[in-house]
Amino acid sequence: MDPLLHVDRTLDELDPPRWTPPAADATPLVRKVHGLRRVPLSELGPADLRTLIAQQAALPYVLPLAVRLLLEEPLLDAYFYDGDLLLAAVDAPASAWALLPDLGDRLRAVITTLPETAVADLPRGATEKLARFVARLESPR
């Protein structure tokens, strides 16, 4: 299923089972992720996508939305700093990217064209994360 064809639906609809409401003593992050699962995909912003990806929630649906943004603006500042959405995406497990090989290839191509100076301005460890992602996707499938 192409998640971009279902942007009018929510993650609770697309990624069963529906999550139960969070516990009364749940952390703000847990409440946020639960709430985002009830938002139509078309209404999820870059910060929402970064949060969902970082929490590994419904990755087959949110990674394509993030990649669509990253292809246009790879170092997009979703919430914390330039490139935070990109770094969240490349931190997604290899198993999630295995389901989306074409998107992984497209993101890899974008990463390999980033200027060294731009990558150097990212947080410590970002260069290594990007290199691991590129190398992982270049490996034979």
N, C-alpha and C positions, 0 to 999 in steps of 0.2 A: 504494500500500500504506500503510495506517495503521500507523505504528510503534508506537502504543499497543496494537495488537492482538497484537504480537509481542514482548512484554516478556520472554518466557522464552528468547528467542534472543539471540545475540551479534551485534556489529557485523561480525565476520568472516563470520558466516552471512548476514547481511542485506545487506551492502555488499561484494560481491565485487570483486576477488579477495581471498582471504585474504592477509593480510600475512605475509611471511616473518619469522622471528625477527630482532630487531635485531642489528646487528653487535656484536661483542664490545667495541668501543670506543665504543659509542653513549652519548649523554648520558643522564643520569637521566630527563630529560623524554621523550626518544624511547622509552626502555624503558617508561616509565609509559604512554604513549599506546598502544604496542604491546600492553601487558598489558591495558589497558582494553578493547581490541577483542575480548578473549576473555571478558569478563564479561557475563553476561546483563543486558539493559537494565534489568530490574527491580532489579538490585543496584547500579546506578550512582547514586551520591549527588550532591548539589549540587556538591561540589568536583570530582568526576570529570567532570560535565557541563561545568563551567566550563573545565576543562583541554581537553576534546575540542573544545569550541566555539572556544576561543582558538587551537587548532591546526588548525581547520577540517577536522576529521575526521568524516566521515559526518554532515554537518549535517542532511540530511533526516530522520535518525533521532534525533539528539540535541536538535535545536532544539525539537521538540514536547514532549519530556520536560522541558526547561528551562522552556518557556512554561507548562506545567501547574503547575510550582512557582511561577513568577513571578506568575501570576494570583492565587494565594493570598497571596504575600508578595513584592511587587515588589522590595523592597530587601533581600532575603535575603543574608546574609553566607555565601557558599559556602566561602570559604577565606581571603581576604585582608582584606576590609572590606565593610561594608554596601553592597549594590548591585553587588558584583563580578560576579555571575552575569548581572544585567541588562545591565551594560556590555559583557560578553563577547557576549551575545546581539545587542545592537544593533550591534556591530562586525562581525557576520557579513556576508558579502558579499550584495549585493542579489540576486544570482543564486540564492542559497539561499532567501531570503525569497520570491522569485518562485514557488518551488515550493510555498510554504505561505501563500498570501495570506490565508486566514481567520485563521490563527494570528497573522500579522503585524498584522492589523486588531485582533484582541483585545488584543495586547500594546500597540499604539498607544493604544487606549482606556485601558488601565491607566496608561500613562505620562502621558497628559494629565490624569489625576486626581491625580497625585502632588503633595503640598503643596510649594510653593516652598522652604519651610524645609528639607524633607527632601532635596530635590535640591541645595540649596546646601551641604549637608554632605558631598556626594559629592566625590571627588577632582577636581582641576583638569581642566577640559575636559569633564567629564561632562554638564553642561547642554547644551553644543554638540552632543555626540554624540547625546543623546536628542532634541534638536530636529531634527537631520539625519535621524534614523530616522523620526520622526513625519512630517516633510515628505516624505521619500522615499515613504512608504507612502500619503500623501494624494494623491500625483500620480496622474493617470489611468493606468490600466493598458492 
